[in-house]
Amino acid sequence: MYYFIGIKGTGMASLAVMLHDLGYEVCGSDQQKHFFTEDELVKRNIPIFPFDENNIKPEYTVIIGNAFLEDFPEVIRARELCKCYRYHEFLGELMKNYKTISICGSHGKTTTTTITKTVFSEFKKTGYLIGDGEGFLDKESEYLAVESCEFRRHFLAYHPEYAIITNIEIDHVDYFRDEVDYFNAYQEFVRNVSKAVFYYGDDEWCQKLKFDTEAYSFGLSKNNDYYIENLEADSKSSSFDLMYKGKKLYRYDVPFVGDHLLIDILGVLALSEYMGFDHERVENALHNYVGPKRRYVIEEYHDTVFVDDYAHHPTEVKVTIEASKKRYPDKKIVAIFKPHRASRVKYFAQQFKEALEKADEIYLLDFTSIDDKQDGTDIDITYLADMIPSSHILPENEEGAQILAEHKGECLVFMSSKDIYNIAERVKELI
């Protein structure tokens, strides 16, 4: 029996699903309120218990979520009674059984991993772990695509054959000392890759990486190994020539819009070309792409638009608001932001201010996560609100939902890596 402490965590839920599908018994514990990551667990009838150290049995193998420190009661009991792994430790061991592709970077990991599994599944039996609770693995899987997070250098537990690096922009500032320390984690990681690395060559930090194996750059500029020319785009699709060192490989027509998505696709197209995949089949696979949960998901209720996005870093917030303005130029853009980790807000406060002020109206929700203040940063949402005079602090309750419901007919952009979707659902009911 595998027991997960924090089974609703983004990667934890995915890993639990994968082990279940391999035929193992799986259960775990977490908070009882709903998280979007639990949907696949519920589908499989995987038991989810309230936190209680008495849940732990000596015969269990326990996988501990990263949000839970060594003084957490269930962790203490598990260390006393059971064989234990941290999430990244167990995943690193599991990856050794497959031909693996690690997708890492400050932004775009989840989307790029989803694109990777979509394309690879057209050609190979491919498992995947995506940070939205989605996972798949069976005994016939040959390849495994894994969203690989740099949090506390955890991705150094992975030794993949291939890697895609989407960008390197400092995050997790409660742990990394500065940009150089953050970059050094990626430099260590690429040394774990045994066959080939594909990296975003328009990123100044990616350009500094040194490689011990084959490495190929991708991006929008012609300085890269892989790039695009003759781009034509409308509100629903993009067409472009995929180029490799000045040579046209194929003209793609794909249902993706926006530079950030084209960059994510380019990394996968570069790897696909390296693997020798047929371009027409790759293009067909991309037309079957279904986006990950909470990555710019749009729902329309009458004339009101709801956008749900995982954005929790200022660059992501900026891109999400700009994409909404481009897609809905005639609507008022209302940003609703719930931060994760006090240290991130304090470090990036000015950047958050500049990103959020791109919206027409701004609402801010306070921290609620178990790990928001583990690093000792003692601020609340007023720290950011005071920097943005036009913003409003929104209570995360019925009163807050009523306030947002007054924006009927506008574009409401909900942004957070935490459970902001609960208040969004209530607003939809009211509208």
C-alpha positions as CSV (number, residue, x, y, z in Angstrom):
1,M,0.0,0.0,0.0
2,Y,1.3,3.4,-1.0
3,Y,0.2,6.2,1.4
4,F,0.5,9.8,0.3
5,I,0.8,12.6,2.9
6,G,-0.8,15.5,1.0
7,I,-2.3,13.4,-1.8
8,K,-4.1,16.4,-3.4
9,G,-0.8,18.1,-4.1
10,T,-0.3,18.9,-7.8
11,G,2.3,16.3,-8.5
12,M,1.3,14.0,-5.6
13,A,-2.2,13.5,-7.1
14,S,-0.7,12.7,-10.5
15,L,1.8,10.2,-9.0
16,A,-0.9,8.5,-7.0
17,V,-3.0,8.1,-10.1
18,M,0.0,6.6,-11.9
19,L,0.7,4.0,-9.2
20,H,-3.0,3.1,-9.0
21,D,-3.1,2.5,-12.8
22,L,0.0,0.3,-12.5
23,G,-2.1,-1.9,-10.1
24,Y,-0.9,-0.8,-6.7
25,E,-3.1,-0.1,-3.7
26,V,-3.1,3.7,-3.0
27,C,-4.6,6.0,-0.4
28,G,-3.6,9.2,1.3
29,S,-4.6,12.2,3.4
30,D,-5.2,15.9,2.9
31,Q,-7.5,18.7,3.8
32,Q,-11.2,17.9,3.2
33,K,-12.1,21.0,1.1
34,H,-12.1,20.4,-2.7
35,F,-9.0,20.9,-4.8
36,F,-9.1,20.7,-8.6
37,T,-6.3,18.1,-8.4
38,E,-8.5,15.5,-6.7
39,D,-10.8,14.8,-9.6
40,E,-8.8,11.9,-11.0
41,L,-8.4,10.4,-7.5
42,V,-12.1,10.5,-7.0
43,K,-12.7,8.9,-10.4
44,R,-10.6,5.9,-9.3
45,N,-12.1,5.7,-5.8
46,I,-8.7,6.3,-4.2
47,P,-9.4,6.8,-0.4
48,I,-8.6,10.3,0.9
49,F,-8.6,10.7,4.7
50,P,-8.4,13.7,7.0
51,F,-4.9,14.2,8.4
52,D,-4.4,11.9,11.4
53,E,-1.2,10.3,12.5
54,N,-3.2,7.2,13.3
55,N,-3.7,6.7,9.6
56,I,-0.2,5.5,9.3
57,K,0.4,1.7,9.3
58,P,3.8,-0.1,9.5
59,E,3.2,-2.0,6.3
60,Y,2.7,1.2,4.2
61,T,5.3,2.8,1.9
62,V,4.8,6.5,2.6
63,I,5.3,9.3,0.0
64,I,5.6,12.7,1.7
65,G,4.4,15.9,0.0
66,N,6.8,18.8,-0.2
67,A,4.5,21.1,1.7
68,F,4.9,19.0,4.9
69,L,7.9,19.5,7.1
70,E,9.5,16.9,9.3
71,D,7.6,18.1,12.4
72,F,4.2,17.4,10.8
73,P,2.5,14.7,13.0
74,E,1.9,12.2,10.1
75,V,5.4,12.7,8.9
76,I,6.8,12.0,12.4
77,R,4.7,8.8,12.6
78,A,5.7,7.7,9.1
79,R,9.4,8.2,9.8
80,E,9.0,6.0,12.9
81,L,7.1,3.1,11.3
82,C,7.5,3.0,7.6
83,K,9.7,3.2,4.5
84,C,9.5,6.8,3.4
85,Y,10.2,8.9,0.4
86,R,9.8,12.5,-0.4
87,Y,7.8,13.0,-3.6
88,H,10.8,13.9,-5.8
89,E,12.9,11.0,-4.4
90,F,10.3,8.4,-5.3
91,L,9.6,10.0,-8.7
92,G,13.4,9.9,-9.4
93,E,13.5,6.2,-8.7
94,L,10.4,5.5,-10.8
95,M,11.8,7.4,-13.8
96,K,14.7,5.0,-14.0
97,N,12.3,2.4,-15.4
98,Y,11.4,4.4,-18.6
99,K,12.9,6.6,-21.3
100,T,12.2,9.9,-19.7
101,I,11.7,13.5,-20.9
102,S,11.9,16.2,-18.2
103,I,10.2,19.4,-18.9
104,C,11.4,22.2,-16.6
105,G,11.5,26.0,-16.5
106,S,10.1,28.9,-14.5
107,H,6.9,29.1,-16.7
108,G,5.2,26.9,-19.2
109,K,6.1,23.5,-17.7
110,T,2.6,22.2,-17.4
111,T,1.5,23.3,-20.9
112,T,4.7,22.0,-22.5
113,T,4.5,18.7,-20.7
114,T,0.9,18.3,-21.9
115,I,2.0,19.1,-25.5
116,T,4.8,16.6,-25.1
117,K,2.6,13.7,-24.0
118,T,0.1,14.6,-26.7
119,V,2.7,14.4,-29.5
120,F,4.7,11.4,-28.1
121,S,1.5,9.4,-27.6
122,E,1.0,9.5,-31.3
123,F,4.2,7.5,-31.9
124,K,5.1,5.7,-28.6
125,K,3.4,4.2,-25.6
126,T,3.9,7.2,-23.3
127,G,3.2,7.8,-19.7
128,Y,3.0,11.3,-18.2
129,L,3.0,13.3,-15.0
130,I,1.5,16.7,-15.2
131,G,1.1,19.2,-12.4
132,D,-2.6,19.5,-12.6
133,G,-3.5,16.1,-11.0
134,E,-3.3,14.3,-14.4
135,G,-1.1,11.2,-14.7
136,F,-0.9,8.1,-16.7
137,L,1.4,5.0,-16.7
138,D,0.9,1.4,-17.5
139,K,3.2,-1.7,-17.8
140,E,3.5,-1.1,-21.6
141,S,4.7,2.5,-21.3
142,E,8.1,3.0,-23.0
143,Y,8.4,6.8,-22.5
144,L,7.6,9.0,-19.6
145,A,7.1,12.8,-19.8
146,V,7.5,14.5,-16.5
147,E,6.8,18.0,-15.3
148,S,10.0,18.6,-13.4
149,C,10.1,21.4,-10.8
150,E,13.2,23.2,-9.6
151,F,11.6,23.9,-6.2
152,R,14.4,23.4,-3.6
153,R,16.5,21.7,-6.3
154,H,14.2,18.7,-6.3
155,F,14.6,18.1,-10.0
156,L,18.2,17.1,-9.4
157,A,16.8,13.7,-8.3
158,Y,15.9,13.1,-11.9
159,H,18.2,11.7,-14.6
160,P,16.3,11.9,-17.9
161,E,17.3,11.0,-21.4
162,Y,15.9,14.2,-22.7
163,A,15.0,17.6,-21.3
164,I,13.1,20.7,-22.5
165,I,13.9,24.0,-20.6
166,T,11.2,26.6,-21.3
167,N,13.0,29.6,-19.5
168,I,15.0,30.5,-16.4
169,E,13.5,33.3,-14.4
170,I,14.1,33.4,-10.6
171,D,11.3,32.0,-8.4
172,H,11.0,30.3,-5.0
173,V,12.9,33.2,-3.5
174,D,12.4,31.7,0.0
175,Y,15.0,29.1,-1.0
176,F,17.2,30.5,-3.8
177,R,19.6,33.2,-2.7
178,D,19.7,35.1,-6.0
179,E,19.5,34.7,-9.8
180,V,22.9,33.0,-9.9
181,D,22.0,30.4,-7.3
182,Y,18.8,29.8,-9.3
183,F,20.7,29.4,-12.5
184,N,23.2,27.1,-10.9
185,A,20.4,24.7,-10.1
186,Y,19.6,24.4,-13.8
187,Q,23.2,24.1,-14.7
188,E,23.4,21.1,-12.3
189,F,20.3,19.7,-13.7
190,V,21.4,19.6,-17.4
191,R,24.4,17.5,-16.3
192,N,21.9,14.8,-15.3
193,V,20.5,14.6,-18.9
194,S,22.1,11.7,-20.8
195,K,21.1,12.3,-24.5
196,A,19.8,15.8,-25.5
197,V,18.7,19.1,-24.1
198,F,16.3,21.5,-25.9
199,Y,16.4,25.0,-24.4
200,Y,14.7,28.4,-25.0
201,G,17.5,30.3,-26.7
202,D,16.0,33.7,-26.5
203,D,16.3,33.6,-22.7
204,E,19.5,35.2,-21.4
205,W,20.0,32.7,-18.6
206,C,19.4,29.7,-20.8
207,Q,22.1,31.1,-23.1
208,K,24.6,30.8,-20.3
209,L,24.1,27.0,-19.8
210,K,27.0,24.7,-20.5
211,F,26.3,21.2,-21.8
212,D,28.0,17.8,-21.6
213,T,25.6,16.3,-24.1
214,E,23.8,17.3,-27.3
215,A,21.9,20.6,-27.0
216,Y,19.7,22.5,-29.3
217,S,18.1,26.0,-28.9
218,F,14.6,27.0,-29.9
219,G,12.9,30.3,-30.0
220,L,11.4,33.1,-32.1
221,S,14.7,34.6,-33.3
222,K,16.8,33.3,-36.1
223,N,19.8,32.9,-33.7
224,N,18.3,29.6,-32.6
225,D,18.7,26.2,-34.0
226,Y,15.0,25.8,-34.3
227,Y,12.8,28.9,-35.0
228,I,9.8,29.9,-37.1
229,E,9.3,32.1,-40.1
230,N,6.3,33.4,-42.1
231,L,3.9,33.4,-39.1
232,E,0.3,34.0,-39.8
233,A,-2.2,34.0,-36.9
234,D,-5.8,34.9,-36.1
235,S,-7.8,34.6,-32.9
236,K,-7.9,30.8,-33.0
237,S,-4.9,29.4,-34.9
238,S,-1.3,30.0,-36.1
239,S,0.5,28.9,-39.2
240,F,4.3,29.0,-39.6
241,D,7.3,27.5,-41.2
242,L,9.4,25.4,-38.8
243,M,13.1,26.2,-39.6
244,Y,16.3,24.4,-38.6
245,K,19.5,26.3,-39.1
246,G,18.1,28.1,-42.1
247,K,16.3,25.1,-43.7
248,K,12.5,24.8,-43.8
249,L,11.3,21.5,-42.3
250,Y,7.5,21.8,-42.5
251,R,4.7,24.3,-42.5
252,Y,2.6,23.8,-39.4
253,D,-1.0,24.9,-38.9
254,V,-1.9,24.6,-35.2
255,P,-4.8,25.6,-32.9
256,F,-2.6,27.8,-30.7
257,V,-2.3,31.6,-30.4
258,G,0.2,33.8,-28.7
259,D,4.0,33.9,-28.5
260,H,4.2,32.1,-25.2
261,L,2.3,29.1,-26.6
262,L,4.3,29.0,-29.8
263,I,7.5,28.9,-27.7
264,D,6.2,26.0,-25.7
265,I,5.3,24.2,-29.0
266,L,8.7,24.9,-30.5
267,G,10.5,23.0,-27.7
268,V,8.3,19.9,-28.4
269,L,8.7,20.3,-32.2
270,A,12.5,20.4,-31.8
271,L,12.5,17.2,-29.8
272,S,10.1,15.6,-32.2
273,E,12.4,16.4,-35.1
274,Y,15.3,15.0,-33.2
275,M,13.3,11.8,-32.6
276,G,12.5,11.5,-36.3
277,F,8.7,11.9,-35.9
278,D,6.7,12.5,-39.0
279,H,5.7,16.2,-39.2
280,E,2.2,15.5,-40.6
281,R,1.4,13.1,-37.7
282,V,2.8,15.6,-35.2
283,E,0.5,18.3,-36.6
284,N,-2.5,16.0,-36.4
285,A,-1.6,15.2,-32.8
286,L,-1.5,18.9,-32.0
287,H,-5.0,19.3,-33.3
288,N,-6.1,16.8,-30.7
289,Y,-4.5,18.7,-27.9
290,V,-6.6,19.2,-24.8
291,G,-5.1,21.9,-22.5
292,P,-4.2,21.1,-18.9
293,K,-6.5,22.1,-16.0
294,R,-6.3,25.7,-14.8
295,R,-4.1,26.9,-17.7
296,Y,-6.0,29.7,-19.3
297,V,-9.3,27.9,-19.2
298,I,-12.2,30.0,-20.6
299,E,-15.9,29.6,-19.8
300,E,-18.6,31.9,-21.0
301,Y,-21.9,32.4,-19.1
302,H,-24.2,34.5,-21.1
303,D,-22.1,37.6,-21.9
304,T,-19.7,37.2,-19.0
305,V,-16.3,35.6,-19.6
306,F,-14.5,33.6,-16.9
307,V,-10.8,32.9,-17.3
308,D,-9.2,30.5,-14.8
309,D,-5.4,30.4,-14.8
310,Y,-2.6,29.0,-12.5
311,A,-0.6,32.3,-12.8
312,H,1.3,32.9,-9.5
313,H,4.5,34.6,-10.7
314,P,4.4,38.2,-12.0
315,T,5.5,37.2,-15.5
316,E,2.6,34.7,-15.7
317,V,0.1,37.3,-14.4
318,K,1.3,39.8,-17.0
319,V,0.9,37.3,-19.9
320,T,-2.5,36.1,-18.7
321,I,-3.9,39.6,-18.5
322,E,-2.4,40.6,-21.8
323,A,-3.8,37.5,-23.5
324,S,-7.3,38.4,-22.1
325,K,-7.1,41.9,-23.4
326,K,-6.1,40.7,-26.8
327,R,-8.8,38.1,-26.9
328,Y,-11.6,40.3,-25.5
329,P,-10.7,43.8,-26.6
330,D,-14.2,45.1,-26.1
331,K,-14.7,43.9,-22.5
332,K,-13.5,45.3,-19.2
333,I,-10.7,43.1,-17.8
334,V,-11.2,42.4,-14.1
335,A,-8.2,40.7,-12.4
336,I,-8.8,38.6,-9.3
337,F,-5.4,37.4,-7.8
338,K,-4.8,35.1,-4.9
339,P,-1.0,34.8,-4.1
340,H,0.9,31.8,-2.9
341,R,3.9,32.3,-0.6
342,A,4.4,35.5,1.2
343,S,8.1,35.5,0.2
344,R,7.2,35.6,-3.5
345,V,4.9,38.5,-3.0
346,K,7.4,40.5,-1.0
347,Y,10.3,39.8,-3.4
348,F,8.3,40.5,-6.6
349,A,5.9,43.2,-5.2
350,Q,6.8,45.9,-7.8
351,Q,6.6,43.4,-10.7
352,F,3.2,42.2,-9.4
353,K,2.0,45.8,-9.2
354,E,3.1,46.5,-12.8
355,A,1.5,43.2,-14.1
356,L,-1.8,43.6,-12.3
357,E,-2.2,47.3,-13.3
358,K,-2.6,46.1,-16.9
359,A,-6.1,45.1,-15.9
360,D,-9.0,47.6,-15.7
361,E,-9.9,46.6,-12.2
362,I,-8.0,44.6,-9.5
363,Y,-9.2,42.4,-6.6
364,L,-6.8,40.8,-4.2
365,L,-7.4,37.7,-2.0
366,D,-5.3,37.0,1.1
367,F,-3.0,34.0,1.6
368,T,-4.6,30.8,2.9
369,S,-2.1,28.0,2.0
370,I,-0.3,25.8,4.6
371,D,3.0,26.8,3.2
372,D,2.5,30.5,2.5
373,K,4.5,31.7,5.5
374,Q,6.8,28.7,6.2
375,D,9.8,30.8,5.4
376,G,8.9,33.3,8.1
377,T,7.9,36.2,5.8
378,D,5.2,37.9,7.9
379,I,3.1,40.0,5.6
380,D,-0.6,39.8,4.5
381,I,-2.3,40.9,1.3
382,T,-2.3,44.6,2.5
383,Y,1.4,44.7,1.7
384,L,0.6,44.4,-2.0
385,A,-2.7,46.3,-1.9
386,D,-1.0,49.3,-0.4
387,M,1.3,49.4,-3.5
388,I,-1.7,49.4,-5.8
389,P,-4.1,52.2,-4.8
390,S,-6.7,51.2,-7.3
391,S,-6.9,47.6,-6.0
392,H,-9.6,46.2,-3.7
393,I,-9.1,43.5,-1.0
394,L,-11.8,40.9,-1.6
395,P,-13.1,38.6,1.2
396,E,-13.2,35.0,0.1
397,N,-16.8,34.4,1.0
398,E,-20.3,35.1,-0.1
399,E,-19.8,38.8,0.2
400,G,-16.8,38.6,-2.1
401,A,-18.7,36.5,-4.6
402,Q,-21.6,39.1,-4.6
403,I,-19.1,41.9,-5.3
404,L,-17.6,40.0,-8.3
405,A,-21.1,39.1,-9.6
406,E,-21.7,42.8,-10.1
407,H,-19.2,42.6,-13.0
408,K,-21.7,40.7,-15.2
409,G,-20.9,41.2,-18.9
410,E,-17.2,41.7,-18.2
411,C,-14.1,39.4,-18.4
412,L,-13.2,38.0,-15.0
413,V,-9.6,36.7,-14.8
414,F,-9.0,34.4,-11.8
415,M,-5.3,33.9,-11.2
416,S,-3.7,31.7,-8.5
417,S,-1.9,28.4,-7.9
418,K,-4.2,27.8,-5.0
419,D,-8.0,27.3,-4.6
420,I,-9.3,30.5,-6.1
421,Y,-11.7,28.5,-8.3
422,N,-14.1,28.0,-5.3
423,I,-15.1,31.6,-5.3
424,A,-15.2,31.6,-9.1
425,E,-17.8,28.8,-9.0
426,R,-20.0,30.8,-6.6
427,V,-19.8,33.9,-8.9
428,K,-20.9,31.7,-11.8
429,E,-23.9,30.5,-9.8
430,L,-24.9,34.1,-8.9
431,I,-24.6,35.3,-12.5
